[in-house]
Amino acid sequence: PNMCYRAALLLALLCGLRLGEVGALRLSDVDWVHGTIDISHALKYTPQAGSFEGAPKSEAGERLISLPASMMAVLHETREYQRDAKAWAGDVWVGEGWIVHAWNGAQLHHDTPSKWFRRFADAHGFEGVRFHDLRHTHATILLANNIDAVAVATRLGHSDATVTLQTYAHALRRRDEDAARAIQALLDSAGNPEGKN
């Protein structure tokens, strides 16, 4: 399962996916030629129904996103791992191609990757960091690197950029400070340090 958890962690960090979206992904959702992944389902939970697969959080949650080459490499490794695991498990394999799965290919309980990540983070000096924080890190990195808020919202599956802007205002404050410094640098280079007309 460590290969699966690695894939789960990186899908959240490198692609900004929600835990439920990660849990519902199958290898068949990956376009191996174009390097994209189709997000069209989410693993959900209610006490009455237990874990079940449903639609993503919002209509905007259904999306096709591009994957970095490093994520594609991990997914290739995950596919090979799954082939080996299926051969090892033999007749007890029950998997349907889940990217994140139990030893016998079964879909994991909705919060199993989150619990694993909490233990992993605590063991590596990141006490209190949650699985969902990986998604926040993804968004913050994109915004801090001047990726348009609409593009970030689309990638995250937000219904509109307002949600993204409100949630990640801290990254935008830094960009605003950078903008002020850039304006001052332009004024300085023009020989007008005080900005006087």
N, C-alpha and C positions, 0 to 999 in steps of 0.2 A: 503493500500500500504506500510506501514512501514515495515511489515514483508518481503515484496518483496525487498525493498531498503536495508534492513539488509542483505538479501541473496546476493544482487548485490555487496554491499561493501565487504562482506567476500569472495565472489568468486574472486574478484580482489586481495584482500590482502592475503588470505590464499592459493590461487591457481594460482595467476599471470595472470588471464584472462584479455583480452582486453575488453573495454566497448562494442564493437559490438558483441563479442563472448558471453558476459553475456546476452545481449539483445535477442539473438537468441536461448538461451537454453530452452529446454523443460524438464519437469520431466521425460519424456521417455528417455532422454539422460543419465540419472543416472542409473548405475548398482547398485541396492540397496543391492545386495548380496556381490559383490566384492569391493564396495566402490570406484568406478571409475566414471568418466564422459567423455562422447564422445564429443569432440569439432569438429563439422563438418560444422557449418554454422556461419555466422556473420550477424548482423543487420547493414546495410549500409544506406547511404543517398546521394542523389544528388538533386539539386534544381528541375530538370526536373521530376524525378521519385518519389521524397519524400523518405520515409523510405521503405526499401525493404530488403529481406533476400537474401544473396548470399554466396559465398565461403569465407572461412577465408582469411586473408591478404596474405598468401603464401601457397604453397603446404605443407610446414612444419607446417602450422597452423592447419591442420587437424591432430588431435592427441587424444589419450586416456590418461588421467592423473589420478593418484591416489589422493584421497581426504583424508585430515586429519579427524580423528573421529569427531572433533568439527564441521567441515563443514558438514559432514553427518548428525549430529544432527540437524543443522540448516535447512538442506534440508528436513528432516523428519517433522520438525515444519512447514516449508513452504508448504509442501504437505497437511498437516492437515489444515492449514490456507486456502489453495486454495479450499479444500473440503467444508469448512464452507462458504467461499465467494460465491462459486458456488450455494450452497443451498440457501443462502440469496438472491442472484441476480435472481434466478429462470430463467424465459424465456429470460431475457435480457443478460444472460451469453453467451459470444461469444468466450470464450477462447479455445485455442488448447493446453493447458497444459504448457504455458510459465511459467518459474520460476519467472520472473519479469514481472508483468502485471498490467493493470489498474483495477479499482474496479470491472469491468464487465468481466475480464479475457482477454481483448484485449491486443495485443502486444503494448508496449509503443513506443512512438516516440524515435528515436535512441539516442537522447541526454538527455532525461528526467532524467534518473538516475544520469547523470553527473551534471545537474542543481541542483537536490535535494542534491547531495553530497556537492556541493559548499556551499549551504546555511547551511547544517549540519556542515561542517568543520568551516565555519566562526562563527557560533553560539557557537561552542565549543572551540574557541581559536586557531584554525588552519587556519587563514586567508591565502588565496592564495594556499592552498593545493588542487590539482586537483584529479579527480577520477583516472586518469592514474598514478598518483604518488603512488597509492596503489600497482599497478603492479610493479613499480620500487622498492618499499619497499620490496615486496616479493622476487624479484631477489637479492637485496642487502643482505637481511637476509640469503638467501641460500648460496651465495658466501662467506659472512663473516663467515659462519659456515662450511666452507670447503667442500661444496657440489660441485662436479666436474662441470666445466663450460659446458661440453657437456650435462650433465644431466639437468642443468639449462636451456640451450638453447632448449632442447627438450621439457621441461615443458612449456616454454614460447612460443613455436611455432616459434622460430627463425630458419632460413634456415641453419645456421651453428654457431658454437661456437664463431667465430670471431666477429659476430654482438654483441653477449652477452659480450664478453671480452672488446670490444670497448665502449659499452654503460655503462658498470658497472666497469670501470677501477678503480674508487675510492675505491670500496670494495676490489679489488685485491691489491691496494697499501698498504692497512692496513694488508692484509695477508702477503705481502712481508716483512713488518716491523716485523710482528710476526715471520716470518721465520728467519730473522736476529737475533732476540732475542733468538729463540730456538737454533740456532747454537751456539750463545755465551754461553747460559746456558750449552750446552753439553761440550764446551771447558772449562768452569769454573768448571764443575763437574769432569773433567778429570785432573784438576790441571794445566791448561794451559790457564790462563786468557787473555794473549795477543795474543793467537793463534800462538805462535812461534813453529817451528818444532824442 
